[in-house]
Amino acid sequence: MADDAERPARPDRPLPQSPERSRLLGRVRQTRTAPEEAVAKALRALGLAYRRNVRSLPGSPDFANATRRFAIFVNGCFWHAHTGCRRATTPKNNRAFWVAKFAANRARDAAAIRALRARGFRVMVIWECEAANAEARLARRLGSAAAGPLPRS
């Protein structure tokens, strides 16, 4: 078997990492993260029903309610390259890979939002750095359960 130095470089793959780095990235949660739990708590406080990680909708929103026609994405600042956020850094190792990955993530996010809006959903993106204060923003955009029809936004 050829060793790693003889294999051609693949721009769609990161360079091999140390076992420690691999274990660290393997521990990154994809669902039920702390920011998601903060948003879930805020939705419950507002009396809004929701489903989590709805795979039948474009982009699998983290929270959605088909009756009230809302979808919420809780994005990590690093993974979705939150503009102007100190958490949205680009790793120095294999920089070209990460820049392309973040661009692809943002393009995929935008396509999912467009598809949901085309289906008549109101879409919110709550960033990881904003999740702790999500309740007031959710109340403005989604209203309370007893408030009647949702305001248009």
N, C-alpha and C positions, 0 to 999 in steps of 0.2 A: 504494500500500500504506500502511496506517495505521501510524503509529509506535507504539512500545511504550506511550507514555502514554495513547493512545486505546483500547487493548485492555482488555477487562474483566479484572479480577484472577481468577486461578484458585487457589483455596486448596490444590489438590493439587500445584501446581507451585511450585518456588522462584522467587524473583525473578531476573531475568537477572543474571549475574555478570560480572565482568571476565574478559577472556581469560586473564589470569594465574591466577585462581582456577579457571577451567574446566580449564586445563592441569594444575594441581595435583591436582584431584579426579579427573581422567582417569587419573592415574598410580597411583591407589590400586589395589593388587592385590586380586583376589578369590579366587584360588587360589594354592597354593604360597607362602603368606606365611611369614615367619620363625616366628611361633608355630606354624603348622601343621607346618613342618619340624622344630621341636623336639619336637612330639608324635609325629611319624613316627619320629624317632630313638629316642624312649623306647619306642615300640611294638616297634621292631626289636630293641632291647636286651633286651626281655622275651620275645622270640621269638614274638610274636603276629602272625599274618597278618592283613591287612586290605586292603580296597579303598578307594580315594579317591573322594569326591564321588559317592556312589551315587545316581544319579537315580531308580532304581526304588523307592527307599524315601522315605517322607514327609520333607520338609524337606531332602532330599539331604545326609545327614550327611557331614561331612568325612572320617570314617573309619568303616568298618563291616565286620563279619564276620557273615554270615548263619548260619554253622554254630555259632559260639560265642554268637550272639545279642547282640552289643553294637553300639552306635552312639555315635560321639563327635562332638560339635560343638565346634569351636574358634572362639569368638566374640570379635570385636574389642570392646574395652571402649567405644569411642566409638559405633560403629554399633549396638550392642545395649544401650546404656545400662546398663553394669555398675553396680549400686547400690553406692554408697560408694567408688567408685574415682576417683582423681584424673584418670584419662584420660577419664572419661565426662562431658565437658562439653557444654553446649548452646550452639551459636553464638548470638550476640546479634542478628545480622542475620536477619530472617525467622524469628524465634523460634517463632511459631505453627506454621509448616511443620515445623520440626525436632522440636518436641514431638510433633506428630501422627505424624511419620515414626518416631520412636523407639518410640512406643506401638504402632504397627502392627507394627514389627519384633518387639517383645516378644510381642505376641499371636500372630504367625505362629510364632515359636519355640515358644511354649507348645503350640500346636495340633499342631505336628510331633512334639514330645516325647510328647504324649498318644497320638497315632496310632501311634508306634513302640512305646510301652509296651503298647498294645492288641494289637499283633502279637507280643508276648512278648520284645521287646528290652529290654536294660538300657541306659539312656541316660546319658551323662555330658556335661556341659558344662564345657569347660576355657576359662577366660578368657585373653585375651591377656597380662594381667599375671601369670598363674600358669603360663604355658606352660614357662618355663625350669625349673620344679621339678615337671614333670608325671610323671616316671617313678615316684616313690614313690606318688603318688596312683593312677596306673594299676595299679601292682603290687597295691595294696590292693584295688582294685575288680575287676580283671580276672584277677589271678593270673598265674602263668607258664604257658607252653605245656605244660610237663611236669607241672604240678600236678594234673592230672585235672579233675574237674568244677568249674565255677565256683561260688564262694560266692554265695548269694542276698543281694541287697541291696535 
